[in-house]
Amino acid sequence: MARIEMLGMQQLREKLERLGNRAKTIENKALREGAEVLRNEIAARAPRSSSPRQPDSPSQSWRTGQHAADHIKMSGVKQADGAKIIEVGIQKGDRSHYFYLKFHEWGTSKMSAKPFMAPAVAEKRTEATRKVHEIIMRELNL
């Protein structure tokens, strides 16, 4: 799961804190925009088959006929360790219809990992942070 945090922008945070409740709205909007950059890159790198499998019987509810790459999750804004975060991607404990992406990212005892999330986050982290900064600056008219 990728995490985007509001760190390293102390002056902006101080100005946001002086705005009261509007600051929370601005911070949350900026974090969502930054997380969207990561989600788009993860989706672009996620493995896709040429044709997603349709369920053969009602017992195969995990087959949706859709690509998991089109359903990359993004959490709401959360507080963790004193910072606001948004989690993007899949977790090891994922039990959704698209659980199988975790096997690509982390591998199994019989399949080596073919990560797509970690490289996407590494490549787009700076752009996501820049997007957060840009939204805050725009909202504060700076």
C-alpha positions in Angstrom: 0.0 0.0 0.0 1.4 3.4 -1.0 1.2 6.2 1.5 1.3 9.9 0.7 2.0 12.3 3.6 2.0 16.0 4.3 5.6 16.5 5.4 8.2 19.1 4.7 5.8 22.0 4.1 5.8 23.5 7.6 5.1 27.1 6.6 2.1 26.0 4.5 0.8 23.8 7.3 1.1 26.7 9.8 -0.9 29.0 7.5 -3.5 26.2 7.0 -3.8 25.8 10.7 -4.7 29.5 11.1 -7.6 29.0 8.6 -9.4 26.6 11.0 -11.9 24.1 9.4 -11.2 25.4 5.9 -7.7 24.2 6.3 -8.8 20.6 6.8 -10.8 20.8 3.6 -7.8 22.2 1.7 -5.4 19.6 3.1 -7.8 16.7 2.3 -8.4 18.0 -1.3 -4.6 18.3 -1.8 -3.9 14.8 -0.5 -6.6 13.3 -2.7 -5.2 14.9 -5.7 -1.7 13.7 -4.9 -2.9 10.2 -4.2 -4.7 10.2 -7.5 -1.4 10.7 -9.3 -0.1 7.5 -7.6 -3.3 5.6 -8.3 -3.1 6.4 -12.0 0.5 5.2 -12.2 -0.2 2.0 -10.3 -3.2 1.3 -12.5 -1.1 1.9 -15.6 1.6 -0.6 -14.4 -0.8 -3.3 -13.0 -0.8 -6.5 -15.0 -3.7 -7.0 -17.4 -4.7 -10.1 -19.3 -5.9 -9.8 -22.8 -9.4 -10.7 -21.7 -10.5 -10.9 -18.1 -12.3 -14.2 -17.2 -16.0 -14.3 -16.8 -17.5 -16.6 -14.0 -18.2 -20.1 -15.2 -20.6 -20.7 -12.4 -22.3 -18.8 -9.5 -19.7 -20.2 -7.1 -17.0 -18.2 -8.9 -18.0 -14.8 -7.5 -14.4 -13.6 -7.5 -14.4 -13.5 -11.3 -15.9 -10.2 -12.4 -15.0 -10.0 -16.1 -13.1 -6.8 -15.3 -9.5 -5.9 -14.9 -8.2 -5.4 -11.4 -6.1 -2.5 -12.7 -9.3 -0.6 -13.2 -10.2 -1.0 -9.5 -7.1 0.2 -7.7 -8.2 1.4 -4.2 -7.7 4.7 -2.6 -8.6 5.1 1.1 -10.1 8.2 2.6 -7.9 10.7 4.5 -6.6 9.2 7.8 -4.4 10.3 10.7 -1.4 8.2 11.3 1.7 9.0 13.4 0.7 12.7 13.5 0.3 13.0 9.7 -2.6 12.9 7.3 -2.3 10.0 4.9 -4.1 8.3 2.1 -3.4 4.7 1.3 -3.3 3.8 -2.4 -3.2 0.3 -3.9 -3.6 -3.2 -2.4 -2.7 -4.6 1.0 -1.4 -8.1 1.7 -4.6 -8.9 3.5 -6.8 -7.9 0.6 -9.9 -10.1 0.3 -11.7 -8.1 -2.4 -12.6 -9.5 -5.9 -9.2 -8.3 -7.1 -7.2 -10.0 -4.3 -4.9 -11.7 -6.8 -2.9 -8.5 -7.5 -1.2 -9.0 -4.1 0.4 -12.2 -5.5 2.0 -10.2 -8.3 3.3 -7.5 -5.9 4.6 -9.8 -3.2 4.8 -13.2 -4.8 3.9 -16.6 -3.2 5.8 -19.6 -2.1 5.6 -20.9 -5.7 5.7 -17.6 -7.6 8.3 -14.9 -7.4 7.2 -11.3 -6.9 6.7 -9.0 -10.0 6.2 -5.7 -8.2 4.3 -3.0 -10.0 3.1 -0.8 -7.1 6.5 -0.1 -5.5 8.2 1.0 -8.7 5.1 3.2 -9.6 5.3 4.9 -6.2 9.0 5.4 -6.4 8.7 7.0 -9.8 5.7 9.3 -9.0 6.3 10.2 -5.4 7.9 13.6 -6.3 5.1 14.4 -8.8 2.5 13.5 -6.2 4.1 15.7 -3.5 4.4 18.5 -6.1 0.7 18.1 -6.8 -0.2 18.4 -3.1 1.9 21.5 -2.8 0.4 23.0 -6.0 -3.2 22.5 -4.7 -2.4 24.1 -1.3 -0.7 27.1 -2.9 -3.6 27.6 -5.3 -6.3 27.2 -2.6 -4.4 29.8 -0.4 -4.0 32.1 -3.4 -0.2 32.1 -3.1 
